Amino acid sequence: MAKKRVGKFPKAFRQMAVDRLKQCENIVELATELGIHRRLLYRWRDQLDPAESEDSPPPANARESTLRKEVSQLKRLLADKTVEIDFFKGALRKVEARRQRSGNSGGKASMRRSGT
């Protein structure tokens, strides 16, 4: 009786799975169909096609590499600021709704002087 290899798939199978992954829209369905975990598909993609796993081809020179890193950092910062703005817009809407319900205009409250 032949011994079943545990955790090993033939290279041809892995390559076929990666090729299908590139054209697939639903990775979960593909993983289910192949009988493997979806993380394994990503791992195979990174091992067999490292250039494909990145968004763009490798940079031609050091300056291009630096600029790509800077663009990536700026995109992350922009995403963070967008999340912050959405949070503050929601908070502002809640404050405005409370003011409308309570009838307060939000102006300064008048105060009496003490001690005179």
C-alpha positions in Angstrom: 0.0 0.0 0.0 1.4 3.4 -1.0 1.9 5.9 1.7 0.0 9.2 1.3 2.1 12.3 1.4 0.9 14.6 4.1 1.0 18.3 3.4 2.6 17.9 0.0 1.0 18.6 -3.4 2.7 18.0 -6.7 4.2 21.2 -8.3 1.9 20.8 -11.3 -1.2 20.9 -9.0 0.1 23.9 -7.2 0.9 25.7 -10.5 -2.6 24.9 -11.8 -4.2 26.2 -8.6 -2.2 29.5 -8.8 -3.1 29.9 -12.5 -6.8 29.5 -11.6 -6.4 31.9 -8.6 -5.2 34.7 -11.0 -8.5 34.4 -13.0 -10.8 33.6 -10.1 -13.3 36.0 -8.6 -14.3 33.9 -5.5 -11.2 32.4 -3.8 -13.2 30.7 -1.1 -15.1 28.7 -3.8 -11.9 27.8 -5.6 -10.3 26.6 -2.4 -13.3 24.5 -1.5 -13.4 23.0 -5.0 -9.7 22.1 -4.8 -10.1 20.8 -1.2 -7.5 23.1 0.3 -7.5 26.2 2.6 -7.5 29.6 0.9 -4.4 30.7 2.8 -2.5 27.9 1.1 -3.5 29.3 -2.3 -2.0 32.7 -1.3 1.2 31.0 0.0 1.6 29.0 -3.2 1.1 32.2 -5.3 3.8 34.0 -3.3 6.2 31.1 -3.7 5.6 30.3 -7.4 5.0 33.8 -8.6 6.5 36.4 -6.2 6.4 39.2 -8.8 2.7 38.6 -9.4 1.9 38.9 -5.7 2.9 42.5 -5.7 0.8 45.3 -7.2 3.4 46.3 -9.7 6.6 45.1 -11.3 9.9 45.4 -9.5 11.4 48.9 -9.6 14.1 49.6 -12.2 16.3 51.7 -9.9 16.7 52.9 -6.3 14.9 56.2 -6.9 11.9 54.4 -8.3 11.9 52.1 -5.3 12.1 55.0 -2.9 9.2 56.7 -4.7 7.1 53.6 -4.6 7.6 53.2 -0.9 6.7 56.9 -0.4 3.5 56.5 -2.4 2.6 53.4 -0.5 3.1 55.2 2.8 1.1 58.2 1.6 -1.8 55.9 0.6 -1.8 54.4 4.1 -1.8 57.8 5.7 -4.6 59.0 3.4 -6.7 55.9 4.4 -6.1 56.6 8.1 -7.2 60.2 7.7 -10.3 59.2 5.7 -11.3 56.9 8.6 -10.7 59.7 11.1 -12.8 62.2 9.0 -15.6 59.6 8.8 -15.5 59.2 12.6 -15.7 62.9 13.2 -18.4 63.5 10.7 -20.5 60.8 12.5 -19.8 62.4 15.9 -20.7 65.8 14.6 -24.0 64.5 13.2 -24.8 63.0 16.7 -24.0 66.3 18.4 -26.2 68.2 16.0 -29.0 65.8 16.4 -28.8 66.1 20.2 -28.9 69.9 20.0 -32.0 69.8 17.8 -33.8 67.5 20.2 -32.9 69.5 23.3 -33.7 72.9 21.6 -30.3 74.4 22.6 -28.7 76.6 20.0 -25.2 75.7 21.2 -24.4 79.4 22.0 -22.6 80.5 25.1 -24.5 80.2 28.4 -25.0 83.4 30.3 -23.4 83.4 33.8 -23.8 85.7 36.8 -20.8 87.2 38.4 -20.2 86.0 41.9 -19.1 88.1 44.8 -20.2 91.6 43.7 
